[in-house]
């Protein structure tokens, strides 16, 4: 597959380190057991029956005694070697782990301090320019210019700007295309935002020690998103969360008779929930061979990009608050839907699955300790979602699929954790690689042209569907291990579905 990279999971560096630690512990255990065996063998030289035999056959007695002592010494030597080897292997694993953490932390700190320096420089430049600007504005000419600008803005200026933008869609398209073509640069900028904003505002660096776990200034992408949401809500009434109401609904899309048997079938289910408007949350019950049940929660993607909360929570407000680590409206919709699903018991295994916003919601719930205390979340499946900073515990197996050219997963500004429980498959979905895909070849020439002209083609659900099929084709060991660990969700057993729709309850 073009430009595929698989990180984390059963083949991750941390998984290998964990294996080294386990092997080291096992070697030490075997060595200690051998040492105990050697002690018991050496004690046989004082066995009363053996000592009495020396009167009957002294030469045989001496020979046996020598053999016992030699065997005990050999066992003791082997035991010592195993204990030393196990200790060395465990120590090497610990050293690798410390080195890995040190490298990651060093790189993160360098990026933070560089961004912080740029923020300080921007602030100083702004102060200098602002001082000059104030002097110019205070002049008669400056005051007249400001007055005319305010007058123009109040009397049709906003409408004129909106009309100009609508008449020049190429401007927005050029901006979107520039963002999509420079996703790596955008990711680096997003990752440096906490440091830059703190430097700009004259606050301490994000790495400055604080008495609590979370300082009162932005220290990661989640806290920056929280700050944006708070400012937008207080200043313009945008991105503010609301209460929700949840209603059970008749199915808007066909209900499958059997559970998914592959990743493609699971992803198709997730996309189906985003098709109708409003998007629905489907909770699918998969009956196992022993009569028990496993449950898949299929969460819809974004349907409304307006910054003002609308009727349904599949909107931009949910996106921003979800990335910020707040309790988004869709998170609360899913929680209530699960609570009202007939037959779902607290100990039943649950897989949370979603594309884009659905992935944010799925990972946010898995990271929520209160939610995990109620429900047995065993796995998370995200596609094209920014989830890197979600603090999902190692007991939950995560599979994330991303495109290197998709700006949406980069909004976290960092890579997903490289741990045994978190497998990330990233694909280079550039225009060149896309044109070689089966998905692209199946399109008509007109459809191909439209897709190539779309600056966000790498985030399209169809583009990810092609990547999911390719992942199944190459059968990567880490992905196969994730599927094996979650086989109860892919058994293809008889299934039944319960569907829900959430709405925002606007304040009166």
Buried (B, 14 or more C-beta within 10 A) or exposed (E): BBBBEBBBBBBBBBBBBBBBBEBBBEBBEBBBEBBEBBEEBBEBBEEEEBEEBBEEEEEEBEEBBEEBBEBBEEBBEBBBEBBEBBBEBBEBBBEBBEEBEEEEEEEBBEBBBBBBBBBBEEBEEEEEEEEEEEEEEEEEEBEEEEEEEEEEEEEEEEEEEEEEEEEEEEEEEEEBBEBBBBBEEBBBBBBBBBBBBBBBEEBBBBBEEEEEEEBEBBBBBBBBBBBBBBEBBEEEEBBBBBEBEBEEBEEBBEEBEEBBEBBBBBBBBBBBBBBBEBBBBBBBBBBBEEEEBBBBBBBBBBBBEEBBBBEBBBBBBBBBBBBBBBBBBBBBBBBBBBEBBEEBEEEBBBBBBBBBBBBBBBBBBBBBEEBBEEBBBBBBBBBBBBBBBBEBEEEBBBBBBBBBBBBBBBBBBBBBBBBBBBBBBBBBBBEEBBEEBEBBEEBEEEEBEEBEEBBBBBBBBBBBBBBBBBBBEEEBEBBEBBBEBBEBBBBEBEBBBBBBBBBBEEEE
